[in-house]
Amino acid sequence: MMLERTRARRQALQILYQRDITGQDVRSILDTRSFNDEDGEPSDYCRQLVLGTEARQGEVDARIEATSQHWSLMRMPFVDRNILRLAVYEIMFEEDVPASVAINEAVELAKAYGGDDSPKFVNGVLGKIAELRGEPVPDDVTDDVEHEEGV
């Protein structure tokens, strides 16, 4: 199941990224399967993540904005913003996903698809959100929620 959810998160990131770039809603992207994914058909968990993230985006974005120091959501790189959205959605609304798992998975996505500073930034923002919610967080979560601007 873990490998399946890891794949679902990767697919969900691709779909949310495409939504940011094209302006299409998630349902349209899912219905037309107009995204490039080497993993095949989106899983049920992928669908649950993207539809849930889109439906709760106001709450998710507000939590990210309140936690990330000196960074408005729109200033964040598309990839980082959508990794954070997915993980915050999981932390806040997916009761069967421990915060530590959502954070670790998000950091791995940031390592694979983000910039050099993305893993540390994602880790710091999500760790602070989990901590504020009283959730246990991984030992390696950093307090650094600042993000350096890319060149």
C-alpha positions as semicolon CSV with decimal commas, in nm:
position;residue;x (nm);y (nm);z (nm)
1;M;0,000;0,000;0,000
2;M;0,286;0,244;0,075
3;L;0,432;0,221;-0,273
4;E;0,083;0,274;-0,413
5;R;0,034;0,589;-0,206
6;T;0,378;0,719;-0,300
7;R;0,283;0,676;-0,665
8;A;-0,055;0,842;-0,601
9;R;0,116;1,143;-0,444
10;R;0,350;1,176;-0,742
11;Q;0,053;1,161;-0,980
12;A;-0,141;1,410;-0,768
13;L;0,152;1,653;-0,777
14;Q;0,159;1,630;-1,158
15;I;-0,214;1,698;-1,180
16;L;-0,207;1,994;-0,940
17;Y;0,097;2,134;-1,121
18;Q;-0,088;2,108;-1,453
19;R;-0,389;2,279;-1,296
20;D;-0,168;2,572;-1,189
21;I;-0,010;2,600;-1,535
22;T;-0,324;2,556;-1,750
23;G;-0,602;2,685;-1,526
24;Q;-0,805;2,367;-1,586
25;D;-0,988;2,223;-1,290
26;V;-0,882;1,888;-1,150
27;R;-1,192;1,703;-1,274
28;S;-1,125;1,816;-1,632
29;I;-0,767;1,696;-1,611
30;L;-0,875;1,362;-1,465
31;D;-1,162;1,321;-1,714
32;T;-0,954;1,397;-2,020
33;R;-0,647;1,222;-1,883
34;S;-0,457;1,512;-2,033
35;F;-0,154;1,480;-1,813
36;N;0,173;1,306;-1,886
37;D;0,222;1,028;-1,635
38;E;0,455;0,734;-1,668
39;D;0,271;0,569;-1,378
40;G;-0,044;0,502;-1,576
41;E;-0,404;0,564;-1,473
42;P;-0,447;0,774;-1,157
43;S;-0,526;0,559;-0,856
44;D;-0,827;0,608;-0,634
45;Y;-0,603;0,766;-0,371
46;C;-0,463;1,008;-0,629
47;R;-0,816;1,112;-0,720
48;Q;-0,905;1,147;-0,352
49;L;-0,598;1,368;-0,295
50;V;-0,646;1,603;-0,589
51;L;-1,021;1,639;-0,550
52;G;-0,988;1,688;-0,175
53;T;-0,702;1,935;-0,211
54;E;-0,898;2,135;-0,466
55;A;-1,217;2,129;-0,255
56;R;-1,033;2,240;0,060
57;Q;-0,783;2,469;-0,110
58;G;-0,894;2,781;0,078
59;E;-0,829;2,620;0,417
60;V;-0,509;2,453;0,299
61;D;-0,369;2,771;0,144
62;A;-0,457;2,976;0,454
63;R;-0,265;2,732;0,673
64;I;0,039;2,743;0,443
65;E;0,034;3,124;0,423
66;A;0,007;3,157;0,802
67;T;0,306;2,927;0,852
68;S;0,556;3,015;0,578
69;Q;0,756;3,315;0,687
70;H;0,811;3,589;0,431
71;W;0,657;3,384;0,150
72;S;0,315;3,434;0,003
73;L;0,176;3,131;-0,171
74;M;0,188;3,296;-0,512
75;R;0,561;3,372;-0,474
76;M;0,642;3,007;-0,414
77;P;0,755;2,793;-0,706
78;F;0,464;2,593;-0,854
79;V;0,615;2,262;-0,747
80;D;0,678;2,364;-0,386
81;R;0,334;2,520;-0,355
82;N;0,160;2,205;-0,477
83;I;0,374;1,970;-0,268
84;L;0,276;2,176;0,035
85;R;-0,090;2,174;-0,065
86;L;-0,097;1,795;-0,096
87;A;0,080;1,736;0,234
88;V;-0,121;1,994;0,428
89;Y;-0,440;1,840;0,291
90;E;-0,323;1,498;0,412
91;I;-0,220;1,633;0,755
92;M;-0,548;1,819;0,804
93;F;-0,806;1,591;0,643
94;E;-0,675;1,237;0,587
95;E;-0,706;1,084;0,932
96;D;-0,536;0,757;0,836
97;V;-0,214;0,936;0,729
98;P;0,021;1,027;1,016
99;A;0,170;1,375;0,983
100;S;0,519;1,225;0,985
101;V;0,435;1,016;0,677
102;A;0,284;1,314;0,491
103;I;0,594;1,521;0,574
104;N;0,843;1,253;0,471
105;E;0,660;1,187;0,144
106;A;0,645;1,561;0,068
107;V;1,017;1,602;0,134
108;E;1,089;1,315;-0,105
109;L;0,875;1,483;-0,372
110;A;1,063;1,808;-0,309
111;K;1,396;1,629;-0,351
112;A;1,280;1,474;-0,679
113;Y;1,099;1,770;-0,836
114;G;1,186;2,089;-0,648
115;G;1,485;2,316;-0,634
116;D;1,791;2,284;-0,412
117;D;1,623;2,457;-0,117
118;S;1,283;2,291;-0,163
119;P;1,327;1,989;0,069
120;K;1,436;2,204;0,363
121;F;1,161;2,460;0,302
122;V;0,886;2,197;0,264
123;N;1,012;2,013;0,571
124;G;1,015;2,330;0,781
125;V;0,668;2,451;0,681
126;L;0,505;2,112;0,725
127;G;0,685;2,043;1,052
128;K;0,558;2,369;1,194
129;I;0,202;2,300;1,075
130;A;0,208;1,951;1,229
131;E;0,356;2,086;1,552
132;L;0,088;2,356;1,579
133;R;-0,175;2,082;1,538
134;G;-0,013;1,880;1,817
135;E;0,096;1,605;1,577
136;P;0,417;1,406;1,627
137;V;0,679;1,516;1,374
138;P;0,993;1,346;1,244
139;D;1,313;1,415;1,439
140;D;1,480;1,578;1,141
141;V;1,215;1,846;1,087
142;T;1,382;2,183;1,081
143;D;1,248;2,508;1,219
144;D;1,361;2,685;0,902
145;V;1,055;2,790;0,704
146;E;1,231;3,054;0,502
147;H;1,284;2,986;0,134
148;E;1,563;3,137;-0,068
149;E;1,462;3,293;-0,394
150;G;1,589;3,104;-0,696
151;V;1,830;3,262;-0,936
